[in-house]
Amino acid sequence: MLAVLAPGQGAQKPGFLAPWLELPGAEARLRWWSALAGTDLVHLGTEADADEIKDTAKTQPLLVAAALLAAGQLPLDDVGLVAGHSVGELGAASIAGVLTPESAVTLAGVRGREMAAACALEATGMCAVLGGDPAEVLAAIDAAGLTPANRNGAGQVVAAGSQAGLEKLAAAPPARARIITLQVAGAFHTPYMAPAEQALAAVAGGITATNPHKILLSNADGAAVAHGPTMLSRLIAQVTAPVRWDLCMRTMADLGVTAVIELPPAGTLAGLVKRELKDNLPEIVTLNTPDDLKAARDLIARHAVAPSHEPTMAFLVAVAPVAGTFEPLDGLDEGTNVTDNQVIGHIVTRQGRTEVLAHDPGVLVEWLAHHEDPVAPGQPLARIGGHL
C-alpha cells in the first residue's frame, strides 16, 4: 500500500514553489487559488523571504496549495492512503475526495487568518521537547500547564501554551530531554485557538463534504474516517485539538504501508516516518521539484493498486465503530457484491457485538482486517469499490 502525505506549517522554504510554476497551467491555477485564499500565493511561493512565509495567515494556504499543485501532476487514482499533518489535513482531504481543491484552499485561508488573529489575543507559544521518557515528558508538560499540541512520534513532542508555562518547562525540563523554542505566532492546537475554530466552523457550514474514496487518516486519533461530513467536523475541531501524528504513523504501520510520497515542501514527515517505522521502513520519495515526479510516478506504479483496463473504481473504506475483535461475515469473500448498509461483520466486545456496515453499495475489493484481529475505533476493515 502506498501513502501520500501532506506536510504542515514549518516545512515551508523561500522560493520552493518556483520550479513548479514552470509547468503548464500551474501559475494560472495558483492565481485562481490566491483569489480564494485572499493572499498572493505566487509571490509567497517564489519571491517572499523566510520571515514573510512564516506568517501563519500566509503559510497555511501556501502549504495546502503547494500540496495540491504537486498532487495534480501524479496519477493518484490507485493510491490507497492519504494523510496530512495539521493544516496538511486540508490538502489530504481534497486528494481523498472529501473537499474540492477550491474548498480546501479557501478553508486554509480562513484557518490561517483566524489562527493568526487568535495568536494576537494573548502571549502564547510552542516548544519542541526532544528525547526523554515519553511518560515523563507528558507529565512535565502537564505540570507546566501546557498542552502536548503535537505528538509526532520518534521522540518528538511539541508543547504549547502560555509564555509563563513555556518558561517553567524550560527551567525544569524532563530528564534526558532537550527543549527547543519554536518561532511561531502562538499556541496552535490548544484551547487558545477557540476563536479560530468558531470562525472556521461558520465558513465550513456552507461546504458540502463527500465521502473519501481512499483511506483518509485523521490527526485526532490516527483513525480512518469514511464519512465526509464527519471528516469536515474533525478538520474544524483539530484547530484546538492536539495533532496525533504518532497515531497516524501507527495506523500506517498496522496497514502495512510499503511506500510513501511526501508532497512539497517535503522532508519533515519523511524524516519522522524513517525514525518511527525503521523496523519496516517504507520506500520513500520526497517530492520537492518537478524533477522528482519521475521517481514518484515509478513508486506509484510499483506500490499502488494494480492498474486495470476495467472501468475506474471509486473506493470507500469500512471502519471499526468500536474497539474489540473483528469477525467478518461468514461466506463474504473478496469480490462479492454488497448492498447499501449491509452488515459485513461484527466487532466483539465485552459489552456484546457491534455491527460493521457497508455504507454504500459496491464490491468487497479487499479485507484489511481478518477473523479475530484486534481492532481500534476507526481502524480500516475493508475496501469497497463501485464503478464510476
C-alpha positions in Angstrom: 0.0 0.0 0.0 1.2 3.5 -0.9 0.6 6.5 1.3 0.7 10.2 0.2 1.4 12.7 2.9 0.9 16.4 3.0 3.2 18.4 5.4 2.2 21.1 7.8 3.4 24.5 9.0 7.1 24.8 9.4 8.0 22.8 6.3 8.0 25.9 4.0 11.2 27.3 2.4 11.7 30.5 0.5 11.2 30.0 -3.3 10.1 26.4 -3.0 7.3 26.8 -5.5 9.3 28.5 -8.2 10.1 25.4 -10.3 6.5 24.2 -10.1 5.3 27.4 -11.8 7.2 26.4 -15.0 4.6 23.6 -15.6 1.8 24.4 -18.0 -1.2 25.9 -16.3 0.4 25.9 -12.8 0.7 29.7 -12.4 -2.9 30.3 -13.6 -4.2 27.8 -11.1 -2.2 29.3 -8.3 -3.5 32.8 -9.1 -7.1 31.4 -9.0 -6.4 29.8 -5.6 -4.8 33.1 -4.5 -8.2 34.8 -5.1 -9.9 32.2 -2.9 -7.3 32.3 -0.2 -7.1 36.1 0.0 -3.3 36.2 -0.4 -0.8 36.2 -3.3 0.4 32.6 -3.4 2.5 33.1 -6.4 4.6 35.8 -4.6 4.7 33.8 -1.4 5.9 30.7 -3.1 8.6 32.3 -5.3 9.8 35.7 -4.1 8.8 36.0 -0.4 11.6 35.7 2.2 11.6 33.4 5.3 10.0 36.0 7.6 7.1 36.6 5.3 6.2 33.0 4.7 6.4 32.4 8.5 3.2 34.4 8.9 0.5 31.9 9.8 -2.1 33.7 7.7 0.0 33.2 4.6 1.8 30.0 5.3 -1.3 27.8 5.7 -2.9 28.4 2.3 0.5 28.3 0.7 1.2 24.8 2.0 -2.2 23.5 1.0 -1.9 25.0 -2.5 1.6 23.6 -2.9 0.5 20.1 -2.0 -2.5 20.2 -4.3 -0.4 21.7 -7.2 2.0 18.8 -7.0 -0.6 16.1 -6.4 -2.3 17.3 -9.6 0.8 16.0 -11.5 0.5 12.5 -10.2 -1.7 9.5 -11.1 -3.3 9.2 -7.7 -6.5 7.2 -8.5 -5.0 3.9 -7.3 -3.2 5.3 -4.2 -4.6 3.6 -1.1 -4.0 6.1 1.8 -3.6 9.8 2.4 -2.8 11.8 5.5 -1.8 15.4 6.3 -0.1 17.0 9.3 -2.1 19.8 10.8 -3.1 22.2 8.0 -1.9 19.5 5.6 -5.1 17.6 6.5 -7.0 20.0 4.2 -4.8 19.0 1.3 -5.1 15.3 2.2 -8.9 15.7 2.5 -9.0 17.1 -1.0 -6.9 14.4 -2.5 -9.2 11.8 -0.9 -12.2 13.5 -2.4 -13.8 14.9 0.8 -13.2 18.5 -0.3 -12.7 20.2 -3.7 -9.3 21.9 -4.1 -11.1 25.2 -4.1 -12.8 24.4 -0.8 -9.5 23.2 0.7 -7.6 26.4 -0.3 -10.5 28.6 0.9 -10.6 26.9 4.3 -6.8 27.2 4.6 -7.0 30.9 4.0 -9.7 31.3 6.7 -7.9 29.0 9.1 -4.6 30.9 8.7 -6.1 34.3 9.1 -8.2 33.4 12.1 -5.4 31.5 13.9 -3.1 34.5 13.4 -5.8 36.7 14.9 -6.2 34.3 17.9 -2.5 34.4 18.4 -2.6 38.1 18.8 -5.1 38.0 21.7 -2.6 36.6 24.3 1.1 35.9 24.6 1.5 32.2 23.9 4.0 30.0 22.1 5.3 26.5 21.5 8.5 24.5 22.1 9.7 21.1 20.9 10.6 18.5 23.6 13.1 16.1 22.0 14.0 12.8 23.7 13.3 11.8 27.3 10.9 9.1 28.7 7.5 9.7 26.9 5.5 9.4 30.2 7.9 11.8 32.0 7.7 14.3 29.1 3.9 14.3 29.1 3.9 14.7 32.9 6.3 17.6 32.7 4.2 19.4 30.0 1.1 18.9 32.2 2.9 20.2 35.3 3.9 23.4 33.4 0.2 24.0 32.5 0.9 23.3 28.8 -0.7 21.1 26.2 1.1 18.4 24.1 -0.1 20.1 20.9 1.8 17.8 18.5 2.8 14.3 19.4 4.9 13.5 16.4 6.5 10.2 17.4 10.2 9.5 17.0 10.8 11.1 20.4 9.3 14.5 19.5 6.5 16.2 21.3 5.6 19.9 20.8 4.3 21.7 23.9 2.1 24.8 23.6 0.5 27.3 25.9 1.3 30.5 27.9 4.7 32.1 27.9 4.9 31.5 31.6 4.3 27.8 31.2 6.9 27.6 28.5 9.4 29.3 30.7 8.6 26.9 33.6 9.1 23.9 31.3 12.4 25.2 30.0 13.6 25.8 33.6 12.8 22.2 34.6 13.0 20.0 31.5 12.3 16.3 31.7 15.4 14.1 32.2 17.4 13.4 29.1 15.2 15.8 27.1 16.1 18.9 25.1 13.9 21.9 24.8 13.8 24.0 21.6 11.8 27.2 21.4 9.8 27.3 18.2 9.5 30.6 16.3 5.7 30.5 15.9 3.0 33.1 16.4 1.2 31.3 19.3 -0.1 28.1 20.8 -1.6 26.2 17.9 -3.9 23.2 18.6 -4.8 24.3 22.0 -7.9 26.0 23.5 -6.2 29.4 22.9 -7.4 28.8 19.2 -11.1 28.6 20.1 -12.0 31.9 18.3 -10.4 30.5 15.1 -12.3 27.2 15.4 -15.6 29.1 15.7 -14.8 31.3 12.6 -13.7 28.3 10.6 -16.9 26.4 11.5 -19.0 29.4 10.3 -17.4 29.2 6.8 -17.3 25.4 6.7 -21.0 25.3 7.2 -21.5 26.3 3.6 -19.3 23.5 2.2 -20.6 20.1 1.1 -18.2 17.3 2.0 -18.4 13.9 0.3 -17.2 10.5 1.4 -13.5 9.8 0.8 -12.5 7.3 -1.9 -9.2 6.5 -0.2 -8.2 5.6 3.3 -8.1 9.0 5.0 -6.4 9.3 8.4 -7.4 11.8 11.0 -4.9 13.8 13.2 -7.3 13.4 16.1 -6.6 9.8 16.7 -4.9 8.2 13.7 -8.2 6.6 12.7 -9.5 6.3 9.1 -12.6 8.4 8.5 -15.1 7.1 6.0 -17.7 9.8 6.2 -17.1 13.2 4.6 -19.2 15.4 6.9 -17.5 13.7 9.9 -14.1 14.5 8.5 -15.0 18.1 7.9 -16.1 18.4 11.5 -12.8 16.8 12.6 -10.9 19.3 10.5 -12.6 22.2 12.3 -12.1 20.7 15.8 -8.5 20.0 15.1 -7.7 23.7 15.3 -8.0 23.4 19.1 -7.0 19.7 19.5 -3.6 18.1 19.6 -2.2 16.6 16.4 -1.6 12.8 17.0 0.8 12.2 14.1 2.3 9.3 16.1 -1.0 7.5 15.9 -1.3 8.2 12.1 2.1 6.5 11.6 1.0 3.6 13.8 -2.0 3.1 11.6 0.2 3.2 8.5 2.4 0.5 10.1 -0.7 -1.6 11.0 -2.0 -1.4 7.4 1.4 -2.4 6.0 2.3 0.7 4.1 5.2 -0.1 1.8 5.8 3.2 0.2 5.4 6.9 1.0 5.3 10.1 -1.1 5.6 13.3 0.7 4.2 16.3 -1.2 6.1 19.6 -1.3 7.7 21.1 0.7 8.8 17.6 1.5 11.2 16.2 4.1 9.7 16.8 7.6 7.2 13.9 7.5 9.6 11.6 5.6 12.1 12.1 8.4 9.5 11.2 11.1 8.5 8.1 9.1 12.1 7.0 8.8 12.7 7.2 12.5 9.4 5.8 13.7 8.9 3.0 11.1 12.6 2.0 10.9 11.8 -1.7 11.6 9.7 -2.0 8.4 10.9 1.1 6.5 8.7 2.0 3.6 10.3 3.2 0.3 10.1 7.0 0.4 10.1 9.7 -2.2 10.3 13.4 -1.2 8.6 15.4 -3.9 10.2 18.8 -3.8 10.6 19.8 -7.5 9.2 18.6 -10.8 12.4 16.7 -11.3 11.2 14.3 -8.5 7.9 13.5 -10.4 9.5 10.6 -12.3 10.6 8.8 -9.1 7.1 9.5 -7.6 5.3 8.0 -10.6 7.6 5.0 -10.5 6.8 4.5 -6.9 3.0 4.7 -7.6 3.4 2.1 -10.4 5.1 -0.4 -8.1 3.2 0.1 -4.9 -0.3 1.4 -5.7 -3.3 -0.8 -6.6 -2.5 -2.7 -9.8 -3.8 -0.8 -12.9 -6.6 -2.2 -14.9 -8.4 -1.6 -18.2 -11.8 -2.1 -16.4 -13.9 0.9 -15.6 -12.4 3.2 -12.9 -13.3 2.2 -9.3 -14.2 4.6 -6.6 -13.1 3.1 -3.3 -14.7 3.6 0.1 -13.5 2.2 3.4 -15.5 0.4 6.1 -14.0 1.2 9.5 -14.4 -0.2 13.0 -17.0 1.7 15.0 -15.6 0.5 18.4 -12.6 -1.3 19.8 -12.7 -5.1 20.0 -12.1 -8.3 18.0 -13.2 -8.4 14.3 -15.4 -11.1 12.9 -16.1 -10.8 9.1 -19.4 -12.1 8.0 -19.1 -15.9 7.2 -19.1 -16.5 3.4 -18.5 -12.9 2.5 -15.4 -13.2 0.2 -13.4 -10.6 -1.7 -15.1 -9.9 -5.0 -18.6 -10.3 -3.5 -21.2 -7.6 -4.1 -22.5 -5.8 -1.0 -25.6 -3.5 -0.7 -26.2 -0.2 1.0 -26.0 -0.6 4.8 -25.3 -4.3 4.5 -23.7 -5.9 7.6 -20.3 -7.2 6.6 -19.1 -8.2 10.0 -19.1 -7.6 13.8 -16.8 -6.2 16.5 -16.9 -8.4 19.5 -16.5 -6.5 22.8 -17.2 -7.3 26.5 -20.5 -5.5 26.1 -21.6 -7.5 23.1 -21.4 -7.5 19.3 -21.5 -4.3 17.2 -22.4 -4.4 13.5 -19.9 -3.2 10.8 -21.8 -1.8 7.9 -21.0 -1.1 4.2 -22.5 2.4 3.9 -22.5 2.3 0.1 -23.2 -0.5 -2.4 -20.3 -1.9 -4.4 -17.8 -4.8 -4.5 -15.9 -6.0 -1.5 -12.4 -5.5 -3.0 -10.2 -6.3 -0.1 -10.3 -7.2 3.6 -8.0 -5.0 5.6 -8.6 -7.0 8.8 -9.3 -10.7 9.4 -11.1 -13.1 11.7 -10.3 -12.4 15.4 -7.9 -9.5 14.6 -7.9 -6.9 17.5 -9.1 -3.6 16.1 -9.2 0.0 17.3 -12.0 2.6 16.7 -11.7 4.0 13.2 -9.4 1.2 12.0 -10.0 0.3 8.3 -11.6 -3.1 7.9 -12.5 -3.4 4.3 -12.2 -1.6 0.9 -15.4 -1.4 -1.0 -15.4 -0.3 -4.7 -18.0 0.9 -7.1 -17.7 1.6 -10.8 -17.7 5.2 -11.9 
